[in-house]
Amino acid sequence: MKKQCYNPYLPGWEYIPDGEPKVFGDRLYIFGSHDRFDGAGYCENDYVSWSAPVDDLSNWRYEGIIFRKDQTPWNTKGEPYYAPDVVQGKDGRYYLYYFVANTSIISVAVCKTPAGKYEYLGDVHMPDGHTYGSKPEEWFTFDPSVLVDGDRIWLYTGSGQDSNGQYGHKIKGCFVLELDQDMLTIISEPKILLPAKWTMDEPNFFEGPSIRHIGEWYYLVYPTTDLTGLNYSISKYPDRDFVYKGRIHSTSDIGYQGHTLMNCTYPIGNNHGGLVCVNGQWFVFDHRMTNGSQWNRQGVAEPIQIKEDGTIEMVEATSCGLNCGPLRGQGKYPAYICCNLAGEAMAGIRNHMKCPKVTQSGVDYVPDENAGYEITAETEVNAPYSYVADITEGCQIGYKYFDMTETTRLKVETRNAKGKIQILDQLDGKAIAEAILKEGDTWTETELLFDPKRISAGKAEGDIKKCPLFLKYQGSGSMELRSFTLS
């Protein structure tokens, strides 16, 4: 790769949740919703796409706006577009399936290229021509996912949210419909795959299914109503017999190594994502919350392993993600690549309302409308910068992982500090080094020495090759962290 990969994998000013990763040709494309920084609701911006060559996942290219809200003829109120999916049809064209907020209708746009300018094609409908979801007795649809599987086309949709009953349709959970070769006409009865009910063995389907056919198994990846991450069920059939298998990923690490809602490692919010294989390596794509809001979400990704029996072990949230290994323990890093943000713990319980937050300078950023440029220092000259804010007494910021075999120094760039910074041996751990921070309302740097072997004390000798960095603030006021440098 030309450079290292971080989480989030797109620039800090970009907010694309619900990311569906798809490989078309020699590029990996991301299709998702589009949040507006500091917006008042979900998905306020038009659809855009990003892509990277499969042999260099650090080299992301902005593809521009691919579909606008005003391109759906009947969306006269400019309602937001929720989570989309894109598949290639048998005719070689690319089909964008999407859902307009405050409806029960799935619509389709089409394009000759994966990330070109899509044009509205129509709405998913029954053989008699009426749009599915236009009659009150039809089940409530929501975020669509589509699978072109041999000669058959399957549409997965639905919701487990009781609140969606306000639209007058039955909430059935996740169900599947078969489409005709025109990619629009339903040719089957709806079949429930994941019912809208909850048991301890099978946490119920919330929204946002993502379907993949991998080997002999069909995988449904989806969030559950308890907001604890991406779960999955598998079957040997596309339209029946899905069995719950567990959780794959949580940006708050809920379910990983004993973390729960009460001691999660990052602010809690909804989840949505999917699986993709790039050069033989599988990844799970997800999103995280930023700006102290549910409406400013950023894409993250982690490598996963699929076992011979089809199961997937849960992976933790990291800062390195698509890097597929630790970051270098040398160089300057932006503070917003943190994978852990934790408020001060009281009796082992963290106050999620007083966590630090990732935010940015300035307003929502709209890059040059001319698509096709790669992110470089030159193209980013006018872009806002991101940083961590609301760091108060006892707050912790965590980064995973670095190769610290030659690391002895840390320099932090802070603002509005009135106290000291500590390096901990683990989250909620002991301080192994500390320094008094320079004060002032402008960005200033403070350096401290530390021994990374003290972070891995009692662990395997080689752990400093995969070493976390946990920072804790002890002081008054609300500090901000823009970057840190390891040397």
N, C-alpha and C positions, 0 to 999 in steps of 0.2 A: 504494500500500500504506500501511497505517496506520503501519508501522514498517519498519526494515530487516530483511532475512533473513540469518541466519547458517548456517554448518555447525557442529555438527549443527542441523537445522531444528526439532527438538523440544527441550523443556527439558533442561538438563544432567543431570537426575536420571532421565531416561527412556532405556531401553535396548531399542530395537526394531530388531533386525537383520532381514535377509531381506525387506526392505520391498517389497511389491508395490503400486505406486501405481495407482489406478484412479479415473477420473472417472465419477461417477454423478450425473446431474442437473447442478446448478450447484456441486458440491463435489468436491474432490480428497480421496480417502480413502487411508489407509495401512493395509495389512494385513501383519502380519509375525509372526515369533516374538517371544518376550518374555523377555529375560535378566533375571536378578536381580542387582542390584549386590552384588559380593563373593560371588557364588554359587560353587558347587563344580562346576558343569557348565553345558551349554547349555540355554537355554530353560526355566528353572525356573518362571517365572510363567505365569499364564493369558493367553489371547489378549485384547488390548485393541485399540482402534482410535482413530485421530486423524483429523481432517478439517479442511480449510480451504476457504473460498470460492474459486472459480477466479479471481476478480478481486482477491484479496488473499492471496497465499501466505505472508504474515507472520502471519496471524491464525488460528493453530491452535487447535482445540477438542478437548478430551479427551472421547471418546465412552463411556469406561468399559469394563468387562469385557464382551466379546461372546460368549465361549465358555470354559467351565471344563474342566479336565482330568477332573473327576468326571462330566461329562455324557456321556462315551462309555461305554456300559454295561459293556463288557468290559475297560475300562482300570482294573481293580481295584487295580493297584499305583501308580496315579497317575503313569504315565510321562509325560515331557514331550511337548508338541506341537512338532514342527519346522515348517519354513517352509510357510505356507499360501498359498492363492490364493482369490480371490472373483470370481465371474462372475454376471451376471444371466441367468436362464433365459428361455425363450420364454413362460413363464407369468407373468413379471414379478417372480418371487421371486429372492432372492439366495442363491447356493450357495457355501458355504465348504468347500473341499477341503483336507484336512490329513493329516498323517502322524504316527502315534504312535510314539515312539522304541522301538527294539528289536523292531520288527515288520517285515513286508513288506506292510503293508496301508494302502491309502488310504481314508479315510473322508470322509463328507459331512454337513454340517449345513446347515440352511436357515432363512431369515428373510424377513420381508416388507419390511424396510428394510436398507440397506447395512450399518449399524453398530448394529443393534438386538440383541436377545437371540436368538442362534441356538439352534436345537434339533437334536439328533442325528437324522439321516434314515436313515443306513445306511452300508454299506461297498460300495465298487466291486466288482462281482461279474460272474461269467460268466452266460450265459443259463440254465444249469442251476441257478443260485442260489448256487453256492459262491463264497466270497470269493476274489478274485484275490490271489495271494500266500500262500494257505493251503496250497498244495501245493508240495513242495520243487522240483518241476520247473519251476515258474513263475518268471519272471525277477524279480530283486530290484527292487522299487519304492523310491522315496524321495520327496523333495520334489515335490509335484505342481504342474503349471501347466495351466490349462484355457483353451481358446479356443472360444467360441460363434461360429461362422463361417457365416453364412447359416443353412441348415437342418441343418448338421452340427456335431457337438460333438467336440472332440479333447482327449485327455488326454495330457500329456507328463510323463514321469517317468524314473526310473532313476538309476544311479550308476556312476562310474568308479573307485570306491575298492575296491581288492582286500580291504581289511580288512573290508568288509561281507559278504564270503563266509562270515563266521562264522555267519550266519543260515541258511546252507544253500541259498541261491538263487544262480543264475548271475548274475555281474556282466556286463551287456551294454553299459553306457553309457546314452545317452539313447535312449528308444524312445517310440513313440506308439501309443495305442489310441483307437479311435473309440467313443463312447458313444451309447446310444440316447436318445430324447427324455426318458426318466425321469431322466437325469443320473447314473445308477448302473450300468446294464447295458452290458457290453462287447459290441460287435457286430462286432469285427474281430480279426484276428490281430495280435500285437504286431510292429511294424516298427522296426528299428534306424535311427536318424537320425545319431547321433554315436557311433561305436564306442568301446569302452573300450581304446584303445590310443594310443600317443604317437608322433608323428613331428615333425620340425623344422618342417614346413609346417603341421601341424594339431595344436597342443597338445591333449591329450585332455580330454574332458569329465570333470568332477569330480562335480558335483551341481548341484541347484538351477536347472533350466531355467526360463526365463521367455519366453513366446511372445507375439508381437504380429503382427497383420496390418496392414501399413502400405502403402497403395497397391497396387502389383502384387506386393509382396514379403512373405514371411513371415520374421520375425526370431526366432531363438533366441538369447537372451542367457544366459550361463552362466559360472561360474568354471572354471578349469582346475586340474589337480593340482599345478601348480608355484606356486600361491598368488600369482599375479602380476596379479590383477585380473579384471574382467569382460570376457569375449570374446564374439564373436558370429559366427553363421553365417546365411546367408540362402538362400532358395529361392523359386521361384514356385509351389511346391506345399506344402500343409501337412504332407504325409506322406512326402516323399522329396526327394532331390537337394539337400540342404543343403550349402553351400560355405562354408568358413571364410574370414572376412574380416579378422580381427585383434582388437585390444583396444580397448575403449571407454574404460575408466576403471580406475584403480588408486588406492586411498587412500594407497598408498606411492609413487605416481608411477613405479612400475616400468614401463619401456617408453616413458616420456615424456622426450624430450630427453636420451636417453642414460643415464637412471637404470636401475640393475640391482639385483639382490638385494644386492650388495655396497655400494652407495651409495644405497639407497632413502631416502626423505625422511620416513617415518613407520613405526612398528612394524608388522610384517608379520602378517597373519592371513588367515582365509578371507574370501570375498566372496560376495555374493548380492544381486540386485536386478533391476530391470526398467525399461522405458521408458514414458513417458506424455507426451501432448500437452496442454498447457494454453494456451488462447487462441492457438493457432498456434505456440507454442514447445515444442519437444521437450526433455525432461529425462531423464537417467539417474539412477536412485536406487541407492544402494549402502550399505555400512556400514563403520565403522572400529572398530579395537580401542581399548579404554581400560583403565585400572586395572592395567596390566601383566599382563593376562589375555586369554585367547582367549574368555572367557565373559561379557564385559561390552562389548557392541557397540552402537554408536549409528548412527542413520541419517544419511546425507549425500546431497546431490543436486547435480548440475551441469547447466547448459544444454548441449545438443549441437546439431549441425547434421547433417541427413540430406541428402546430395548427390543430384543428379538420377539418378545411377547406382545409388542405394540404399545406398551406403557411408557410413560414419560415421568421422570423424577422431577419434582419441583426444583426450580432454580432460584437463587437469591437475586435481589436487585443490586446492581453494581454501577460503578462509574465508567467501566471499560467496555461493556456490551459487545458491539460488533468487532472490537479489537481482538476478541477471542483469547485474551490473555492480559496480564498486568501491563499497566502503563509504565513508562520509563520513570525512574526515580530521579530524573534530572530534567529541569526545564520549568517553564511557567505555565500554569493551568488556570482556566477561568473557574471562579468559585461555584458557578451554577451547575457544574457537573456532579455536585454532591448526590449521593444516593440515600443518605440518611439525614433527616432533619428532626430533631427531638427537643421538645420543651423540657423544663426542669421536672424531674420525677419526684412524686410525693408518695411514699410508701409503695414504691414500685409501679405506680400508675402515672402515666404522662398526661399532661393537660394538652389535648389536641388543639385547643383554642388559642394557646400561647406558644405555638411553634414558630421558628423562623420560616421565612418564605423566600422562594426564588422570584425575583421581579426584574424589571428592566427600566432603563432611563427612557424618558420620552413617551410618545404615544404609539399606538399600533403602527407597525412599519409595513409599508407596501413597496416592495422592490420594483425595479424597472420593469415596466410592462413587457419589454422585449425579453422573451423567454430564451433559455438555452445557455445562460452563463453559469459558470462554476463559482463557488464561494471562495474568494481570495481576499487578501488585505485591501486590494484596490476596489473590489465590488462592495466591500463592507464599510467603506470609509464614511458613509452617511448613515449607517445603521445604528440603532441604539445598542448599548451594552447591557448585559445582564449581570446581576449580582445577588447576594443573599442579604436580606434585610430582616428587621425585627428580631435581632439576636440579643436576647436579654439574659439576665443572671441565670446561670445553670444550663443554658441552651447548648446543644451539641450539634456539630456538623460533621458528617462522616463521608469518607471517600474510599472506594475499594476498586482496584488494588493497584499497588505499585511494586516494581522490583527495586528494593532499597538496599541492594548489596553494596552500593557505593554512595549512599545518602547519609549525610550528617547534619544538614542545615535545612531550616524551613524559614521562608520569608513570607509574611502575610501582608496584604494590602487592605487596610481598614479605614473606616471613617466613623466619626462620632463615638469613638471608644473612650471609656472611662474605667479602665480596669486592666485585667491581664488575660492572656490567652494561654491555654494549657493543651498539651498533647497527651491524650489518654492511651492506655495500653489496649483498651477495647471500649465499646459503647457502654456507658455507665461505669467505666473502669477507673483505675488509679492514674494520677498524673505522673508522667515520666519526665516532663520538661515544661517550663513555663517562662513567660516574659511579660513585663509591663508594656502595654501597648502605647504607642504615641497618640496623643490626643489631638483633636482638631476636627473641623467640619470639612476638610479637604482630604483626599486620599493620601495616606502616608504608609510607609512600610516599616515593619518591625521584624527583626531576625532573631532566631533562637537556635541553639544547638540541641541535638538529641541523638540518642543511640537507638536505632530501629530494632536492635536485638532485644531491647527491653520490652518492645511491643509483643514479640514472639516468645517471651520468657516462658519456659515450661512446655513449649511446643517443639515441633520438629526443627532440626537445625537449619533446614533450608527455607523456613517460613518467611524470611525477609525478602525472598524472591517474589513472594505474593503477600505483600504487607498492607494492611489498611492504614488509613490516617484519620484519626478522630480528634476533633478540636472542640474545646469547651471554653465558653466565655464566663469569667468571674468578674463582675463589675456592675456598675449602675447604668441607667439609661438604656438606649437601644442602639447597638452597634451594627455596622454593615461591613460585609466582606466581599471584595471584588475579585481578588485573585490570590494565588499562593505560588511560591517558587521553591522547588526542591533542588538541592545541589550537594 
